[in-house]
Amino acid sequence: MANLHDTHFHLDLQKSRNEAIKHIEKYEIYTIAMTNLPPLYEKLQNETKCKFLRVALGFHPELIGQYQKYIPDMWRLLPSAKYIGEVGLDYKADKLTKSIQSVFFESLISKCNEIGDKIISIHSRMASLEVTSIIGDNFKGKIILHWYSGSINNQITAIKNGYYFSVNSAMLQSDSGRKIVSNIPEDKILLETDSPFVKSNGVINNQYDQIYHTIEMISKLMNKDWESTKILLWSNLESLIKN
């Protein structure tokens, strides 16, 4: 295997799903595909076959208010889904649904904790403190803070609680982002592209190029060579997905 991975990728939002899958297979990229609503999860699960691809059951916080009718479907599908995402809180985009988001996220974390062994990719824009408070320090599964942009103090709490952090190239293009990434323990850094949302000079690069570039930037931050950084990050992915 090429030992590359992407823990936060939106397959259903690609221009061509088939081409994206071919790309994943060509470069052997272990990919966790996010979904934004339960029906999309069921659709991808039924229609997608690729040994390098895992589909996550998601309910994006920005969609909670509009699509509350799908909440029962989330609970119905939850027991059989190992990967959960994209879920979380977003207190920037939709401030009017804060309470709905919070109630749903609290229920989700509680149910995942009861079941155990879930791997959850979490959105926490302008709500990182609330997210870590709800999850707590004894979650019976694994947490990935996707594209973390919260405070350093809250990041320290998340690190103490054993959370992972998934990193993309956009995070490494600012001083604040590089500071966040430099604070992550080496064994808790994972790769993500958040494709198709991350752009370089206004262009959406393909998944492999984004991953290669992100590893390159992380290696410079760690003062390591590219290959040893790739090996470290793959080891982190293996630790994440093992039972």
C-alpha positions as CSV (number, residue, x, y, z in Angstrom):
1,M,0.0,0.0,0.0
2,A,1.0,3.6,-0.5
3,N,0.3,4.3,3.2
4,L,-1.7,7.5,2.5
5,H,-4.9,8.5,4.2
6,D,-7.6,11.1,4.3
7,T,-9.9,11.1,7.3
8,H,-12.3,13.8,6.1
9,F,-13.3,13.7,2.4
10,H,-16.7,14.6,0.9
11,L,-17.2,11.9,-1.8
12,D,-20.8,12.9,-2.5
13,L,-19.7,16.5,-3.3
14,Q,-17.1,15.7,-5.9
15,K,-17.7,16.7,-9.5
16,S,-17.4,13.0,-10.5
17,R,-17.9,10.3,-7.8
18,N,-16.6,7.6,-10.1
19,E,-13.4,9.6,-10.9
20,A,-12.8,10.3,-7.3
21,I,-13.1,6.6,-6.4
22,K,-10.7,5.7,-9.3
23,H,-8.3,8.2,-7.9
24,I,-8.5,6.7,-4.4
25,E,-7.9,3.3,-5.8
26,K,-5.0,4.4,-8.0
27,Y,-3.1,6.0,-5.1
28,E,-4.4,3.5,-2.5
29,I,-5.6,6.3,-0.2
30,Y,-7.5,5.0,2.9
31,T,-10.4,7.5,2.8
32,I,-13.2,8.2,5.3
33,A,-16.0,9.8,3.3
34,M,-18.1,12.2,5.3
35,T,-21.9,12.5,4.8
36,N,-24.0,15.5,5.7
37,L,-27.4,13.7,6.2
38,P,-28.4,10.1,7.1
39,P,-30.1,9.4,3.7
40,L,-26.8,10.4,1.9
41,Y,-25.0,7.8,4.1
42,E,-27.4,5.1,3.1
43,K,-27.1,6.0,-0.5
44,L,-23.3,5.9,-0.5
45,Q,-23.2,2.7,1.5
46,N,-25.4,1.0,-1.0
47,E,-23.8,2.4,-4.1
48,T,-20.1,2.6,-3.3
49,K,-17.7,-0.3,-3.5
50,C,-14.0,0.4,-2.9
51,K,-11.7,-1.4,-0.5
52,F,-9.9,1.8,0.5
53,L,-13.1,3.7,1.3
54,R,-15.1,3.9,4.5
55,V,-18.4,5.8,4.6
56,A,-19.2,7.8,7.7
57,L,-22.8,8.4,9.0
58,G,-23.2,12.2,9.3
59,F,-25.5,15.0,10.2
60,H,-23.9,18.4,9.6
61,P,-24.7,20.9,12.3
62,E,-25.6,23.5,9.7
63,L,-28.4,21.2,8.5
64,I,-29.9,20.2,11.8
65,G,-32.5,23.0,11.9
66,Q,-33.8,22.4,8.3
67,Y,-33.7,18.6,8.4
68,Q,-34.9,17.6,11.9
69,K,-37.1,15.0,10.2
70,Y,-34.0,12.8,9.6
71,I,-33.0,12.7,13.3
72,P,-34.8,9.3,13.9
73,D,-32.9,7.9,10.9
74,M,-29.6,8.9,12.5
75,W,-30.5,7.0,15.6
76,R,-31.7,4.0,13.6
77,L,-28.4,3.8,11.6
78,L,-26.1,4.6,14.5
79,P,-25.6,1.1,16.0
80,S,-24.2,-0.3,12.7
81,A,-21.9,2.6,11.7
82,K,-18.3,2.5,12.9
83,Y,-17.4,5.9,11.4
84,I,-19.5,9.0,12.3
85,G,-19.1,12.4,10.6
86,E,-19.5,15.1,9.7
87,V,-21.1,16.0,13.0
88,G,-20.6,18.6,15.7
89,L,-21.5,22.2,16.4
90,D,-21.3,25.4,14.3
91,Y,-22.0,28.6,16.1
92,K,-20.9,30.8,13.3
93,A,-23.0,29.9,10.3
94,D,-26.4,29.3,12.0
95,K,-26.7,31.0,15.4
96,L,-30.5,30.5,15.4
97,T,-30.2,26.8,15.8
98,K,-27.6,26.7,18.6
99,S,-30.0,25.0,21.1
100,I,-31.2,22.4,18.5
101,Q,-27.5,21.6,17.6
102,S,-26.5,21.3,21.2
103,V,-29.4,18.9,22.1
104,F,-28.7,16.7,19.1
105,F,-24.9,16.6,19.7
106,E,-25.4,15.8,23.3
107,S,-27.7,12.9,22.4
108,L,-25.3,11.7,19.7
109,I,-22.3,11.7,22.1
110,S,-24.4,9.9,24.8
111,K,-25.6,7.2,22.4
112,C,-22.1,6.7,20.9
113,N,-20.7,6.4,24.4
114,E,-23.2,3.7,25.2
115,I,-22.5,1.7,22.1
116,G,-18.7,2.3,22.2
117,D,-15.9,2.0,19.6
118,K,-17.1,4.8,17.3
119,I,-14.7,7.0,15.4
120,I,-16.1,10.5,15.1
121,S,-15.0,13.4,12.9
122,I,-16.1,16.6,14.6
123,H,-16.8,20.1,13.2
124,S,-16.4,22.7,16.0
125,R,-16.4,26.1,14.3
126,M,-16.7,28.8,17.0
127,A,-17.9,26.1,19.4
128,S,-14.8,24.2,20.4
129,L,-15.3,24.8,24.1
130,E,-18.8,23.5,23.9
131,V,-17.7,20.5,21.9
132,T,-15.0,19.4,24.3
133,S,-17.3,20.0,27.3
134,I,-20.0,17.8,25.8
135,I,-17.6,15.0,24.9
136,G,-15.7,15.1,28.1
137,D,-12.6,13.2,29.2
138,N,-13.9,9.6,29.2
139,F,-15.4,9.0,25.8
140,K,-15.6,5.3,24.9
141,G,-14.5,5.7,21.3
142,K,-12.1,7.9,19.3
143,I,-12.6,11.6,18.6
144,I,-11.1,13.5,15.6
145,L,-11.3,17.3,15.8
146,H,-11.5,18.2,12.1
147,W,-9.9,21.5,11.0
148,Y,-9.6,22.7,14.6
149,S,-9.6,26.5,14.9
150,G,-10.4,27.0,18.6
151,S,-8.3,28.4,21.4
152,I,-5.0,27.0,22.5
153,N,-6.3,26.5,26.0
154,N,-9.2,24.4,24.8
155,Q,-6.8,22.5,22.5
156,I,-4.8,21.6,25.6
157,T,-7.9,20.2,27.2
158,A,-8.6,18.2,24.0
159,I,-5.1,16.9,24.0
160,K,-5.3,15.8,27.6
161,N,-8.6,14.0,26.7
162,G,-6.7,12.0,24.0
163,Y,-8.4,13.5,21.0
164,Y,-6.9,13.3,17.5
165,F,-6.7,16.3,15.2
166,S,-7.0,16.0,11.4
167,V,-4.9,18.6,9.4
168,N,-5.2,20.0,5.9
169,S,-3.0,22.3,3.9
170,A,-5.2,25.3,4.5
171,M,-4.5,25.1,8.2
172,L,-0.8,25.3,7.6
173,Q,-1.0,28.5,5.5
174,S,-1.5,30.8,8.5
175,D,0.6,31.5,11.7
176,S,-2.4,30.6,13.9
177,G,-3.0,27.4,12.1
178,R,0.7,26.4,12.2
179,K,0.7,27.1,16.0
180,I,-2.3,24.8,16.5
181,V,-0.6,22.0,14.4
182,S,2.7,22.4,16.2
183,N,0.9,21.9,19.5
184,I,-0.6,18.5,18.5
185,P,1.3,15.5,19.9
186,E,3.0,13.6,17.1
187,D,0.9,10.5,17.7
188,K,-2.4,12.4,17.4
189,I,-2.0,14.1,14.0
190,L,-4.0,12.8,11.1
191,L,-4.4,13.9,7.5
192,E,-7.5,15.3,5.9
193,T,-8.3,17.2,2.7
194,D,-11.9,18.3,3.4
195,S,-12.2,18.1,-0.4
196,P,-13.7,19.9,-2.2
197,F,-13.5,22.8,0.2
198,V,-9.8,23.4,0.4
199,K,-8.2,25.4,-2.4
200,S,-4.7,26.3,-3.3
201,N,-4.4,29.7,-5.2
202,G,-8.1,29.4,-5.9
203,V,-7.8,25.9,-7.4
204,I,-9.0,22.6,-5.9
205,N,-6.1,20.2,-6.2
206,N,-6.7,16.5,-6.5
207,Q,-6.8,14.4,-3.4
208,Y,-3.3,12.9,-3.8
209,D,-1.6,16.3,-4.4
210,Q,-3.4,17.8,-1.4
211,I,-2.2,15.0,0.8
212,Y,1.4,15.1,-0.5
213,H,1.5,18.8,0.0
214,T,0.1,18.6,3.6
215,I,2.7,15.9,4.5
216,E,5.4,18.2,3.1
217,M,4.3,21.1,5.2
218,I,3.9,19.0,8.4
219,S,7.4,17.5,7.8
220,K,8.9,21.0,7.7
221,L,7.0,21.9,10.9
222,M,8.4,18.8,12.6
223,N,11.9,19.1,11.1
224,K,11.5,15.6,9.6
225,D,11.9,14.3,6.1
226,W,8.8,13.6,4.0
227,E,9.0,9.8,4.1
228,S,9.4,9.5,7.9
229,T,6.5,12.0,8.4
230,K,4.3,9.9,6.1
231,I,5.2,6.7,8.0
232,L,4.4,8.5,11.3
233,L,1.0,9.7,10.1
234,W,0.1,6.3,8.7
235,S,1.0,4.8,12.1
236,N,-1.4,7.3,13.7
237,L,-4.1,6.2,11.2
238,E,-3.5,2.5,12.1
239,S,-3.8,3.4,15.8
240,L,-7.1,5.2,15.1
241,I,-8.8,2.4,13.2
242,K,-7.6,-0.6,15.2
243,N,-10.1,-2.1,17.6
